Amino acid sequence: MNTDDRTAGTPLTDSEADARARQLIAEAYTPTTYRDDSPVPAYGTAEPVAQPGRPPMSQKATDISTLMLSGSVAALSVGGATSLVLYVLGTVSPVTLSIGAGGSVALVLAVGSLLKAAGGAAASLPAEHHHHYNGPVRQTNTTVTTTTSTKAVFARTNVKGGKR
């Protein structure tokens, strides 16, 4: 039935209204997509296709990527808190603000230096040696400490000292 032939404001008869309602319902429930539920083969000749989400990468790269994402979230929260404090303390002198902002950085650097020194002190302890001999023995112990400076194209090894 074509509704264009009707004049505006003319009510539909019951049979026309019923036919129009059935037409609208049939159009509303017409399937617009199809899903193939047949099982996918385990392997085939098709080339691999990149899937949505993170690109394929090694486990180490994935771990580093996750670490960087976590660090960026932490930096965002610290930066937001610092911005809020600076906004609230807008009338404070610049010297006070620089001391307050630099204090946390100095604290982090000091703690890192302390942990590095503590780790270095534990690693520099001499190893304990026990020697048991039967008969005459001549023992020579030589320690050589070197520093290799590889900051240029050519490397040079400096012997700081030999001890016998």
C-alpha positions in Angstrom: 0.0 0.0 0.0 1.4 3.4 -0.9 0.6 6.1 1.7 1.5 8.9 -0.8 -1.8 8.5 -2.5 -3.7 9.4 0.7 -4.4 13.0 1.6 -3.0 14.5 4.8 -5.2 14.1 7.8 -7.2 11.2 6.5 -7.3 8.4 9.1 -6.4 4.8 8.1 -9.0 2.1 8.2 -8.4 -0.8 10.6 -7.2 -3.1 7.9 -4.8 -0.4 6.5 -3.4 0.3 9.9 -3.0 -3.4 10.6 -1.1 -3.8 7.2 1.1 -0.8 7.9 1.9 -2.1 11.4 2.9 -5.5 10.0 5.1 -3.8 7.4 6.9 -1.7 10.0 7.4 -4.7 12.3 8.8 -6.9 9.4 11.2 -4.1 8.4 12.4 -3.7 12.0 13.1 -7.4 12.5 14.9 -7.9 9.1 18.4 -9.3 9.9 21.2 -6.9 8.8 24.2 -9.1 9.8 25.2 -12.7 9.6 27.5 -14.6 11.9 29.1 -17.7 10.7 29.3 -20.1 13.7 31.1 -22.9 11.9 34.4 -24.0 13.6 37.6 -22.3 12.5 40.4 -24.6 11.3 43.4 -24.8 13.6 45.8 -23.9 10.8 45.5 -22.8 7.2 47.2 -21.1 4.3 46.1 -17.6 5.2 48.7 -15.0 6.3 48.6 -13.9 9.9 46.7 -10.7 10.5 47.5 -8.2 13.3 44.8 -8.2 15.9 43.5 -5.1 17.6 45.2 -4.1 20.8 48.9 -4.1 21.6 51.1 -5.1 18.7 52.9 -8.5 18.9 56.2 -8.1 20.6 58.7 -10.0 22.8 58.0 -10.6 26.5 60.8 -8.2 27.5 59.4 -5.5 25.2 55.9 -6.1 26.7 57.3 -5.8 30.3 59.1 -2.5 29.4 56.0 -1.1 27.7 53.9 -1.9 30.8 56.5 -0.3 33.1 56.5 2.9 31.0 52.7 3.0 31.0 52.7 2.6 34.8 55.4 5.2 35.2 53.4 7.7 33.1 50.3 7.2 35.2 52.4 7.8 38.4 54.0 10.9 36.8 50.6 12.2 35.8 49.3 12.0 39.4 52.4 13.6 40.8 52.3 16.4 38.2 48.6 17.0 38.9 49.1 17.2 42.6 52.1 19.5 42.1 50.0 21.7 39.8 47.2 21.8 42.3 49.5 22.8 45.1 51.2 25.5 43.0 47.8 26.9 41.9 46.6 27.1 45.5 49.9 28.6 46.7 50.0 31.2 43.9 50.8 34.0 46.3 53.9 32.3 47.7 57.3 33.7 46.8 59.2 32.0 43.9 62.1 31.0 46.3 59.7 29.1 48.6 58.1 27.4 45.6 61.5 26.3 44.2 62.6 24.9 47.5 59.4 23.0 48.0 59.4 21.6 44.4 63.1 20.7 44.6 62.9 19.1 48.0 61.1 16.0 46.8 63.6 15.6 43.9 66.5 16.0 46.2 65.0 13.4 48.6 64.6 10.9 45.8 68.2 11.4 44.6 69.6 11.1 48.1 67.7 7.9 48.8 68.9 6.5 45.4 72.5 7.4 46.2 72.2 5.9 49.7 70.9 2.6 48.3 73.6 2.6 45.6 76.3 3.2 48.2 74.9 0.4 50.5 74.9 -2.0 47.6 78.4 -1.1 46.6 79.7 -1.5 50.1 78.2 -5.0 50.4 79.8 -6.0 47.0 83.2 -4.6 47.9 83.7 -6.8 50.9 86.7 -9.2 50.3 85.9 -12.8 49.8 87.0 -15.1 52.6 89.6 -17.7 51.5 90.7 -20.8 53.4 93.8 -22.7 52.2 95.1 -25.9 53.7 98.5 -27.2 52.6 100.6 -30.2 53.5 104.3 -29.5 52.7 106.3 -26.5 51.6 104.2 -24.1 49.4 105.1 -20.7 47.8 102.0 -18.6 47.3 101.8 -15.4 45.2 98.7 -13.3 45.3 98.5 -10.4 42.8 95.6 -7.9 42.6 95.3 -5.6 39.6 92.7 -2.9 39.5 91.9 -1.4 36.1 89.8 1.3 34.7 88.7 1.2 31.1 87.6 4.5 29.7 85.5 3.9 26.6 84.1 7.4 26.2 85.7 7.9 22.8 86.4 5.9 19.7 89.6 4.4 21.1 89.6 2.7 24.5 92.5 2.9 26.9 93.1 0.7 30.0 94.8 2.3 33.0 96.4 0.0 35.6 96.0 1.8 38.9 98.2 -0.4 40.9 99.5 -3.9 41.4 99.9 -5.4 44.8 101.9 -8.6 45.6 
